[in-house]
Amino acid sequence: MASDKPEFPFFNFDVKKFVGDLKMPNVDLDSIVSSSRKNIEALTQANRIAFEGFQAVARRQVEIMRETMTEAASVLRGVMSGNPGDVKVAPEVLKKAFEAALANMRELAELTSKANSDAFDVVQKRVADSIEELKALTGKAKGQ
């Protein structure tokens, strides 16, 4: 009986065997496979860093929303209580809320920027390492 799942032959593809069958001279397959593995690991790490940064921003946004709603409820209770002093304080409360919103936006921007920078650093380091590996491979090929 045939399987319901389609078969993808490239999932079982052996790059080392394929290139070895081509009998390409001066090709260090182990170095190529190792370099590819390092590239994948670096991308995985960069994605993890970016995702963790996204999670941190989302958590902080929830905290900010909770704080804002608590403060807004407090101000609304004061206004609804009919306390005449609260009406005079309204401009001061609005100014404080505006300053808090700016500070929160700045904080979220910094969190996002840090996560992006950290992820970029991982990729940038891997690119630099790949260039060095390529130089070493081409130097070996020339020496043989």
N, C-alpha and C positions, 0 to 999 in steps of 0.2 A: 504494500500500500504506500502510495506517495505521501510525503510529508506536506502539510499545509504551509509550512514556512519556506519561502524561496531561498535557494542556495546562492550565495555570493562567493564565487571562486576567489576573488581578490582578498577575502578575509584570511585565507590560508596561503597566501602568496609569500614565498620565501625569497626575499630580495637577494640575500647572499648567494643562494643557489643559482638564481637567474643570472646575476652578474658574473658569477663563477663560470657558468656555462658559456657565457660570451667570450671567455678567455681574454679579458681586457688586461693588458700589461700595466704594471705599475699602479694598480688600484688596490689600496688598502681598505678592504671591505669592513674590517673591524673598526677602523677609525671613522668611516662614513656612518656606520650603524651607531656607534657611540655618540658621534656628533648629533645625529638625528634624535637620539634618545635624550640628549641634553637639551636640545631645542624644545622638544615636547615638554620636558620637565619644567623648563623656564616659562613656557607659555602657561602651563598648568599653575605654576606658582603665581605668575602675574594675574591670572584670572581669579585665583583664590584671594589675593590681596585686594583686587578691585571689588570682588563680591563682599568681602568683609568690610571694606570701606562703605559700600552701599548699605549694608546692614547697619553700620554705626550711624550713618546719616539718617536712615529711616527710624532707628530707635530714638535718636535725638529729636527728630521731628515730632514723634509721638509725645516725648517728654515736654517739648515746647508747647504743643497743643494743649496738653493737660494743664500746664502752668498757666497758660493764657486763659483757658476756660475757668479755672479756679479764681483767677484774679478778676475776670469779667463778671463772674457770678457775685463776687464780693462787692464790686462797685455797683452792680445792679441792685443788690440787696440794700445798699446804702441809699441809693437814689429812690428806691421804692418805699423805703421807710419814711420818706418825707422829711428827712433831716435837711433843713435849709443850708447848712454848712457844706453839704456834699455838692450842691450846685456850684458853689464858689470854687470848689476844689477841682471841678471837671477839667478845666484847661491844664492843670498840673497833672492830672491822671492821664490825659491824652498825650501830653508831652512824654511822660514816663513810659507809656505803652509804645509810643513811636520809637523812643530810644532803645527799649527792650527788643522791639522787632528788628531794628538795625543791627543790634548786637547779635541776635539770633541768626540773622541772615549771614553776617560775617563769620560766625562760628561754623555754620553749615558749609559755607564756601571753603573755609580752611580745612574742614574734614574731607571734603570732596577733593580738594587740591592735593592734600597729603596722600590720600589713597591713590590717586592718579599718578602722582610723582613716584610713589613707592613701586607701583606696578611697572611704570616706565623704566625705573632704574634696573629692575630685574631683566627686562627685555634688552635694555641697552648693554648691560654687562654681558649677556649671552651673545649679542651681536659682536661685541669686541672679542670675546673668547672664540667665536666661530671664525673670525678673520684670522686670529692667531693660529687656530687649528689648520685653516686652509693654507696659510703660509708654510706651516710645518709640513703639510702633506705635499705641497708643490716643491718644497726644498728637498724632501725625500725622493720624489720622482725624478728631479733633475740630477740628484747624486747617484742614481742607479744606472 
